[in-house]
Amino acid sequence: MGNVGLLFVGAVLFLNGLLLLGRVDPKSAAVFNLFVGALQVLTPTYLIFTAGDDHMKILAASGIYLFGFTYLYVGVVLLAGIDNICVGYYSLFVAIAALGYSFVNFHLFKDYPFGVIWLYWAFLWFLFFLLLGLKKKRLSDYVGWVTAIEGWVTGVIPAALLLSGYWKHTTEIAIALGAFGVVVFAALWPLTRKTRQSAPTESAGSTGTTS
């Protein structure tokens, strides 16, 4: 059940990345954020209620709420047209929590690929703290590309492999994910330099979306 939700996390990240790049209408994206947000609240609630006294299952499911409340929050902000600074500061909270979930996956679950994937998400949420909380509008294109790419790398592809039974050789997957993230996100920085230089210094009315 969680893997199905992960598939749609990838979809909404991809669309939110396109939104930041100016390719998607904000109100249209808001509706999909609400759909996925609702799914990502109902899913962990079901998993926790059916977990019994298995604290590890409860711990694993609890992290899904971070996504659910993010997407619900983003959907409401986009539809209502209200200031998104609080989404930015919530993103800082989630970025810090994601580091904890990365530690849990590495050391408790021994799930090394998702230990790396939680680091991806921590990085992304921290970028949204900079973009929305601190109003660093110059980062918009960089964050848009990172968001869209993470939609596939941390959502769609892992979900497809898990659902089809091809999620194997997890140590190698973790190494590949780590190397890909460092190389691609570092390379994106100079590639988006021109747009950062041409961006206005003021960020009033910046796009209200996040991971």
C-alpha positions in Angstrom: 0.0 0.0 0.0 2.8 2.4 0.9 4.5 1.6 -2.5 1.4 2.8 -4.3 1.5 6.0 -2.4 5.2 6.4 -3.3 4.3 6.2 -7.0 2.0 9.2 -6.6 4.5 11.1 -4.5 6.7 10.8 -7.6 3.9 12.2 -9.7 3.2 15.2 -7.5 6.9 16.0 -7.2 7.3 16.0 -10.9 4.2 18.3 -11.4 5.4 20.6 -8.6 8.8 20.8 -10.3 7.1 21.8 -13.6 5.0 24.3 -11.6 8.2 26.0 -10.4 9.5 26.0 -13.9 6.4 27.8 -15.1 5.0 24.9 -17.1 1.9 24.1 -15.0 -1.0 26.3 -13.8 -0.9 26.7 -10.0 -4.6 26.0 -9.4 -4.5 22.9 -11.5 -1.4 21.7 -9.6 -3.2 22.5 -6.3 -6.0 20.0 -7.0 -3.5 17.2 -7.6 -1.6 18.1 -4.4 -4.8 17.8 -2.5 -5.5 14.3 -4.0 -2.0 13.0 -3.2 -2.0 14.7 0.2 -5.3 13.0 1.2 -3.8 9.6 0.0 -0.7 10.2 2.1 -2.7 10.9 5.2 -5.1 8.0 4.8 -2.4 5.5 4.0 -0.3 5.8 7.2 -3.4 6.0 9.3 -4.5 2.6 7.9 -1.0 1.2 8.3 -0.7 2.4 11.9 -4.2 1.1 12.9 -3.4 -2.4 11.4 0.2 -2.5 12.9 -0.9 -3.7 16.3 2.0 -3.4 18.7 4.7 -3.5 16.0 6.5 -0.3 16.8 8.8 -0.7 13.8 5.8 -0.7 11.4 4.3 2.3 13.2 7.7 4.1 12.9 8.0 3.3 9.2 4.4 4.5 8.5 4.8 7.7 10.5 7.1 9.4 8.0 4.4 9.3 5.3 2.5 12.0 7.2 5.3 14.4 6.4 4.3 14.1 2.8 0.6 14.1 3.3 0.5 17.3 5.3 3.0 19.0 3.0 0.8 18.4 -0.1 -2.4 19.3 1.6 -0.8 22.5 2.9 0.5 23.3 -0.6 -2.8 22.6 -2.2 -4.7 25.0 0.1 -2.0 27.7 -0.2 -2.2 27.5 -4.0 -6.0 27.6 -4.2 -6.4 30.3 -1.6 -3.5 32.4 -2.9 -2.2 33.0 0.6 1.4 33.7 1.6 3.6 30.6 1.5 6.2 31.5 4.1 4.7 29.1 6.7 5.0 26.3 4.1 8.7 27.2 3.9 9.3 27.0 7.7 7.3 23.8 7.9 9.7 22.5 5.2 12.6 23.3 7.5 10.9 21.1 10.2 10.4 18.3 7.7 14.0 18.6 6.4 15.3 18.0 9.9 12.8 15.2 10.5 13.9 13.5 7.2 17.4 13.3 8.5 16.1 11.3 11.4 14.2 9.0 9.2 17.4 8.6 7.1 19.2 7.5 10.2 16.4 5.1 11.1 16.5 3.5 7.7 20.3 3.1 7.7 20.7 1.8 11.3 17.3 0.2 12.4 15.7 -1.0 9.2 19.0 -1.7 7.3 17.3 -0.3 4.3 20.2 1.5 2.7 18.4 2.8 -0.5 15.7 4.5 1.5 18.4 5.8 3.9 19.8 7.6 0.8 16.3 8.5 -0.5 15.4 10.2 2.8 18.6 12.3 2.4 17.3 13.3 -1.1 14.1 14.4 0.6 15.9 16.3 3.4 17.8 18.2 0.7 14.7 19.0 -1.2 12.7 20.2 1.8 15.7 22.4 2.9 15.7 24.0 -0.6 12.0 24.8 -0.1 12.8 26.4 3.2 15.3 28.6 1.4 12.9 29.3 -1.5 9.7 29.9 0.5 10.7 30.5 4.1 13.7 32.8 3.3 12.2 34.0 0.0 15.3 33.1 -2.1 13.5 33.5 -5.4 16.7 33.2 -7.4 16.7 29.5 -6.5 13.3 28.8 -8.2 14.6 27.2 -11.4 17.2 25.1 -9.5 14.6 23.9 -7.0 12.2 23.2 -9.9 14.6 20.9 -11.6 15.7 19.2 -8.4 12.0 18.6 -7.5 11.1 17.2 -11.0 14.1 14.9 -11.0 13.5 13.7 -7.5 9.9 12.8 -8.5 11.3 10.1 -10.8 14.4 9.0 -8.8 12.9 8.9 -5.3 9.3 8.1 -6.3 8.2 6.7 -9.6 11.2 4.4 -10.3 11.6 2.9 -6.8 7.8 2.4 -6.6 7.7 0.6 -10.0 10.6 -1.6 -9.0 9.1 -2.4 -5.6 5.7 -3.2 -7.0 7.1 -5.4 -9.7 9.5 -7.3 -7.5 12.6 -6.0 -9.1 13.9 -4.1 -6.0 17.1 -6.1 -5.5 20.8 -5.6 -4.9 20.0 -2.9 -2.4 23.6 -2.0 -1.5 24.4 -1.3 -5.1 21.2 0.7 -5.5 22.1 2.9 -2.5 25.5 3.6 -3.9 24.1 4.4 -7.3 21.5 6.8 -5.8 24.1 8.6 -3.7 26.4 9.1 -6.7 23.6 10.2 -9.0 22.4 12.8 -6.5 25.8 14.3 -5.9 26.7 14.5 -9.6 23.4 15.6 -11.0 22.4 18.2 -8.4 25.9 19.7 -8.4 25.8 19.9 -12.2 22.4 21.6 -12.1 23.8 24.5 -10.0 26.0 26.1 -12.8 23.4 25.2 -15.4 20.8 27.3 -13.7 23.2 30.2 -13.0 21.9 32.4 -15.8 18.3 32.2 -14.5 19.5 33.0 -10.9 21.4 36.0 -12.2 18.4 37.4 -14.1 15.9 36.7 -11.3 14.5 39.8 -9.4 15.9 40.4 -5.9 12.4 40.6 -4.4 10.4 37.4 -4.1 6.9 38.7 -3.4 4.3 36.4 -4.9 6.7 33.5 -5.3 5.2 30.2 -6.3 3.7 28.4 -3.3 4.7 24.8 -3.8 7.0 22.3 -2.1 8.0 18.7 -2.0 
